[in-house]
């Protein structure tokens, strides 16, 4: 494969990484908005459905992100073998360590936010008393 072919593959992998974050990010944002509008007090079935939709989307998004990141790292490995690499290739190769953020950190953040959403959906916090 030529350097240009590899750069093209990198661009596709990067686009897949970005696209794979769109649905989970939108759904997390929407659920937080719906929580502010009272989703936490909706019927149990509705809250379970919201949690399930968010979980399924998050799992699919994480798998897509991890796959795209792995493909990106494979392209980077091939780009490392290019003799007389262009500035673009050197820049892409320098990004290798940051691709691990996509593989590990972003899914971990989703899990933390998902747990917070679950707490908001299913744990009833008593209202503070006014001292009476």
Secondary structure, DSSP 8 states (H G I E B T S, - for coil): --HHHHHHHHHHHHHHHHHHHHHHHHHHHHHHHHHHTTGGGS-HHHHHHHHHHHHHHHHHHHHHHHHHHHHHHHHHHHHHT-TT--HHHHHHHHTHHHHHIIIIIHHHHHHHHHHHHHHHHH----------
